[in-house]
Structures are given as structure tokens and as C-alpha cells.
Amino acid sequence: MILDADLTTIPEELPYFNDVIVSGQAEFVNGSRLVYPVPKGAMTGANMLGNKFFSVAFTYLLGQKVKDTLCGTKVLWRSDWERIKPMLGSWGTEDRWGDYELLFGAAKLNLKILDLPVHYQERIYGSTKMTKVFRNGHAKNVLARIPKAKTQILGRYHVPNLETADERTSVSSSHSAKIF
């Protein structure tokens, strides 16, 4: 279970993520900040526009609907995280926050991805780490334009099967607050 440490999404919504993954409705639950109204000052217009563009691009690339590629609230099973780890850094683009690594990995493993709306608010802790936004956006834009990118991303890498557990546990990230 991953929650951004800046608390732009509220931890009180995490039980909904748990309910979705435990019920089997999804194998990877991705938060979406773009469903409910976003308070003024919480996200710049340029970031909102970029998020909407990348939603379309990643929905195409992954073959599954993804409304918000950079929401830090995500839930996946630990056994799936163990299968994604060997693929980190192999997608051909820099991923400063890990969101794309997780989404590409989940799609590569054919996990059912489900967007779950979260309420987004102004940052209440720390300062933004969204630096070099245009550079990072440019890399994703180039990736989205590569001919046959979908095949390259979803068909090029061998994925070892590391799933061994009868019981699955959720994962936390070193760059996010640990919840459980």
C-alpha cells in the first residue's frame, strides 16, 4: 500500500483501496485524483493538462484504462511487487517517482488495473518534488510516440515468475509513507 508522504491524498480513503484488492476486483489499484473536483492551488493547470494527456497515452500503451498516471496512492500485492522489481529501470525512460515503473510492470504482468477516485488537496507537508517537470514530461512524450511502443513495453522483457505465496501482502515504497 503506497500513500504519498505529503498527504495530498487523505489516508482515510485507504480502506477503500484495501477493499478493492481483497475482493479481487483488481490486482493493482491506482488512485485517480482527476475524478473529484481539485481544490484551487492543489494542482497547476499545466500539470492537470499533462495528466490528462498522459492518461490517454498510457491507456493506449498499457491496454487498460488509466486515468491518473502520477497519483501516489496505489495498492498491489507484495508477490506482484516481487515480480515487478526485476523489471525496474528497463523501460527506456527515467522514472523519478516510480509510478510508471509500477504501471508498466503491472501491465506487463497482465494484472487487472483499476482506477479508484481519491480526494486531492493542497500539500500539507513539505515542498513539491515535481522539478524538471518538462524534462520528465518530454521523456514520456517521446516514449508515447515511439512506433510500436506498445509492443516494446509489453512484449520485450522476460518476466521471472517469483510468485510463491498462498497469502499475499501489500507493499510499501521507500519514497512513500508506510501505512501498515
C-alpha positions in Angstrom: 0.0 0.0 0.0 1.5 3.3 -1.1 0.5 6.8 0.1 2.4 10.0 -0.8 4.0 11.3 2.4 3.0 14.9 1.5 -0.6 13.9 2.4 -2.1 15.4 -0.8 -4.4 12.4 -0.7 -6.0 11.5 2.6 -5.2 8.3 4.4 -8.8 7.8 5.4 -9.5 6.6 1.9 -7.0 3.7 2.1 -9.6 1.2 3.4 -11.4 1.6 0.0 -8.2 0.5 -1.8 -7.9 -2.5 0.6 -11.5 -3.5 0.0 -11.0 -3.4 -3.8 -7.8 -5.6 -3.9 -9.0 -8.0 -1.2 -12.3 -8.5 -3.1 -10.5 -9.4 -6.3 -12.0 -6.6 -8.3 -8.4 -5.6 -9.2 -4.8 -6.8 -8.8 -3.4 -3.3 -9.0 -5.4 -0.4 -7.6 -4.3 3.0 -8.9 -5.6 6.2 -7.3 -7.1 8.9 -9.5 -7.0 12.5 -8.4 -8.9 13.6 -11.6 -12.4 12.5 -10.8 -13.5 14.7 -7.9 -13.1 18.5 -8.2 -9.5 19.5 -7.4 -9.2 22.5 -5.0 -7.7 25.7 -6.3 -4.0 25.7 -5.8 -3.6 21.9 -5.3 -2.6 21.3 -8.9 -1.4 23.7 -11.6 -3.3 23.9 -14.9 -0.2 22.7 -16.8 0.0 19.6 -14.5 -3.7 18.9 -14.9 -3.4 19.1 -18.7 -0.3 16.9 -18.7 -2.0 14.3 -16.5 -4.9 14.2 -18.9 -2.6 13.8 -21.9 -0.6 11.0 -20.3 -3.9 9.3 -19.3 -4.7 8.9 -23.0 -1.2 7.8 -23.9 -0.8 5.3 -21.1 -4.3 3.9 -21.6 -3.2 3.1 -25.2 0.3 1.8 -24.2 -0.9 -0.4 -21.3 -4.1 -1.7 -23.0 -6.0 -0.8 -19.8 -7.7 2.4 -18.8 -5.5 4.6 -16.6 -7.0 8.0 -15.6 -4.1 9.3 -13.5 -0.6 8.1 -14.0 1.1 10.1 -11.2 -1.2 9.6 -8.3 0.9 8.3 -5.4 -1.8 6.3 -3.9 -1.5 2.7 -5.1 -2.1 -0.8 -3.8 -0.7 -4.1 -5.1 0.2 -7.5 -3.7 3.7 -8.0 -2.4 4.1 -11.1 -4.6 3.3 -8.9 -7.6 5.8 -6.3 -6.4 8.4 -9.0 -6.2 7.7 -9.9 -9.9 7.9 -6.2 -10.9 11.2 -5.5 -9.2 13.4 -7.2 -11.8 11.9 -5.0 -14.5 12.7 -1.7 -12.8 14.8 0.6 -15.0 14.2 -1.5 -18.1 11.5 0.7 -19.8 13.8 3.1 -21.5 12.8 6.3 -19.7 13.7 7.9 -16.4 11.0 7.5 -13.7 11.8 9.7 -10.8 8.8 8.8 -8.7 8.3 5.1 -9.6 4.7 5.4 -10.8 5.4 4.4 -14.4 7.6 1.5 -13.3 4.7 0.2 -11.3 2.1 0.8 -14.1 4.3 -0.7 -16.8 5.2 -3.7 -14.6 1.5 -4.3 -13.7 0.6 -4.2 -17.4 3.5 -6.5 -18.3 2.3 -9.0 -15.8 -1.3 -8.7 -17.1 -2.6 -7.5 -13.8 -6.1 -6.1 -13.7 -5.6 -2.4 -13.1 -8.4 -0.4 -11.6 -8.6 3.3 -11.0 -10.1 4.4 -7.7 -11.0 8.0 -7.2 -9.3 9.9 -4.3 -9.9 13.3 -3.0 -6.9 15.5 -3.8 -5.9 18.5 -1.6 -3.2 21.1 -1.3 0.0 19.7 0.1 0.1 19.9 3.9 3.6 18.7 4.5 6.9 19.5 2.7 7.5 21.1 -0.6 7.0 19.7 -4.1 9.4 17.3 -5.6 8.0 18.0 -9.1 11.1 19.5 -10.5 12.3 19.1 -14.1 8.6 18.6 -15.0 9.1 19.5 -18.6 12.2 17.2 -18.9 10.2 14.3 -17.3 7.2 15.1 -19.5 9.4 15.2 -22.6 10.7 11.7 -21.9 7.2 10.4 -21.5 6.1 12.2 -24.7 8.9 10.6 -26.6 8.0 7.2 -25.2 4.4 7.7 -26.2 5.4 8.5 -29.8 7.8 5.6 -30.4 6.4 3.4 -33.2 5.3 0.1 -31.8 5.8 1.4 -28.2 3.0 -0.9 -27.0 4.8 -4.0 -28.3 8.2 -2.8 -26.9 6.8 -2.1 -23.5 4.5 -5.1 -23.1 6.3 -7.7 -25.2 10.0 -7.2 -25.0 11.1 -8.2 -21.5 11.1 -11.6 -19.9 9.4 -11.6 -16.5 10.5 -14.2 -14.0 7.7 -15.8 -12.1 8.5 -15.2 -8.4 5.1 -15.7 -7.0 5.3 -18.3 -4.2 2.9 -17.1 -1.6 -0.5 -18.5 -0.8 -1.0 -15.4 1.3 -0.4 -12.1 -0.4 0.8 -9.0 1.5 0.7 -5.4 0.3 3.8 -3.5 -0.4 5.0 -0.1 0.7 7.5 2.1 -1.1 10.7 3.7 0.3 9.6 7.1 -1.1 6.1 7.0 0.4 4.8 6.8 3.9 4.4 3.2 5.3 0.8 2.7 6.3 0.8 -0.9 7.7 
